[in-house]
Amino acid sequence: MGSGSGRSSGACYGNRRKMVEDENQKAKRIDEMKVEKLRRNVPGGEMLVDDDQLLVHTADYILFLKNQLHVLETILKLHHHHHHHQP
C-alpha cells in the first residue's frame, strides 16, 4: 500500500516537469516572435540570419536614429532662432 502512494507522487512530479517545459516552449515562441518583429522593423534586418548580428545591427540603427534626431533638433533650433531675430 505504501509503495502505491509513492508511485502517484512520482507521476505528479512528472506532470509538473512537463508544465515547466511547456512554459519554456511558450517563452521561446514569444522570444522568436519578438525577434521576427525586430527583424521586420530594422532596415536590413531580413538579411541577418544570426540573432546576435541582428541585435548588434539594431543597436547601430538606434544610434543612427538618435544622431538623426539630434541633427533635426539642431536644425529646428537654428531655424526657430533665426525667425525670432527678423525685424
N, C-alpha and C positions, 0 to 999 in steps of 0.2 A: 504493500500500500504506500509506504514511504517513497519507494522508487517512482511510483506513478506521478506523484506531485512534482518530483524533480524533473521529470520529462516535460511537463506542461510549462514550467518556468523557463526551460530551455527554449521552447517554441516561442514563448513571449519575447525572450531576448532576441531571437532571430527576426521576429516581426519589427522590433524596434530598430534593428540594424538596417532593415530594408527601407524603413521610413527615412532614415538619415541619408541613405544612398539616393532615394528619390528627391530629397531636398537638394542634395548636391547637384543632381542632374538638372533640376529646375533652375538652380542658381547659375549653372554653366550655360544653360539655354538663354537666360536673361542676359548674361555677360556677352554671349555671342550676338544677341540682338542689338545690344548697345554698340558693340564693335562695328557691326554692319551699318548702323545708323551713322556712326562716326565716319566710316569709310565712304559713305554716300555724300556726306556733307563737307568733307575736306577735299578741295581740288587735288586731283592726282591720287587720291586715296584708293581708288579702284585698282590701280596698277600694283599696289603693295599687297602682296600675299601675306607677308610676315606681320603679325600683330605688333611686335616690338618696333618694327620700322614704321608702322602706321602711327604709333604713339609718338615717336620722335618727330615724324613728319607733322603731326597735329600740333605739337609744341612749337615747332618752327612756324607753322601757319598762324598760331595765336600771336607769336611775337611779331610777325609780319603785319597782322591786323592792328596790333597795338601801335606799331610805328605809323601805319596809315592814318589811324585815328589822331595821333599826335600831330602829324603833318596837317591834317584837315583842321584841327583845333587852332593850330598856329596861323594858318591862312585866314580862318574866320576872325581871330583876334585882330590880326593886322588889318583886315578888311573893315571890321567894325570900328577900329581905332581911327582909320583913315577917314571914314564918313563923318565922324564926330567933329573933326577939325576943319571941315569945309565951312566957309562963311555963309 
